[in-house]
Amino acid sequence: MYNKEIYISGKKIDINSPVYFIADIAANHDGSLQRAKDLIYRAKEAGATCAKFQHFLADKIVSDFGFKNLKTGQSHQAQWKKSVYEVYDQYHCHREWTSDLIETCKKAEIEFMTTPYDIEALNLVDAYVGAYKIGSGDITWLDFIEQVSKLNKPVLLATGASSLDDVERAVNCVLKHNKNIVLMQCNTNYTASKENYKYINLNVLKTYAKLYPDMPLGLSDHTFGFSTVLGAVSLGARVIEKHFTDDNTRLGPDHKFAMNPKTWKEMVIKTEELQNALGDGIKKVEDNEKDTVVVQRRSIRLKHNLEKNHIISNEDIEFLRPAPKESFAPYEVEEVLCKRLNKPKLKGDCILKGDIV
């Protein structure tokens, strides 16, 4: 079984909680510690809950030989001017930065998180993170997922480029050791093409909700903008991960499709509006509608002056706004017809519950 609510560094995440926003700085530090630290502050100012990095080393995540001899399936990497290995090496998060990044997050009052891509990285950051994000590319690396899960911190599992079998296999691997999981829909295309919206498949969140009722859900997204975020939140996602930069025109693998401080802040505001608008699902007269019930609904009113003891007929009444408390609604007309007034009433007045015998 799994927990229907989880906590990341004390912040509750369930279907009723505010969205937990992860600003994935990832490679957008462009190899500069100072840029990484500046982006932490920018993310905080824009409304992110968490600033996330990616702890990988080129020789522990990609095969230089493998990519140089890969004939197909290079996707967005085919556009890179350097080899895949060189790009990963250029944009990796230097491990000697870790303490500075953690300290900067503390000063900025934002959560620190990272995706570790090897065991050494896992051991390096474990004392400092409140949860672990597992990237979509590692969904089949069950040995690693198991080691992460055994640390008993919430596991955020991205499921891009995966079948449902892949997802269930990885979820089961987590749940063997850990009841705290966030299952995140994801599409792993990094081209920033508008065509990508056709493949986000947000309705997968419905599938996850049916398969794992009340499991916390999320979206790890690489589209430009945040329309997908609003859709995901309306379908139950409460953890949102988007890439974050300060300038979408910079060179680098992740800048093009990332959110910037302006669009991120707008995303947070619109998401808060949406969550307020979603409500609790119980149909009722809302507090801000109570006056509207009076001024917009019709009540049974008199067409002319009537004396005490008059027997009410269809010719005496009409249905007009407003409808004060204790007045009769049009559907209650049978309760009024053929009844005797116990007091005189003026033309235009409504008949109240205490006016008839």
Protein Blocks (a to p, Z undefined) as FASTA:
>chain_A
ZZfbdceehiacdfkbccdddddfklmnnopaklmmmmmmmmmmnopabdcdddddfklm
bcfklmmmpfghnlmmlmpmbdfklmmmmmpccfklmmmmmmmmmmnopacddddfbfkl
mmmmmmmccbdcddfklmmmmmlmmmmmmnopacdddfehiafklmmmmmmmmmmmocbd
cdddddddfklpaklmmmnommlmmmmmmmmghiacddddfbecjklmmmmmmnopabdc
ddddfbfkbgcjklmmmccfklmmmmmmmmmmmmmmnonopacddfklmmmmmmmpccdd
dfbdcdehiacdfklpccdddddehiacfklmmmmgopacfbdcdehiacdfklpZZ
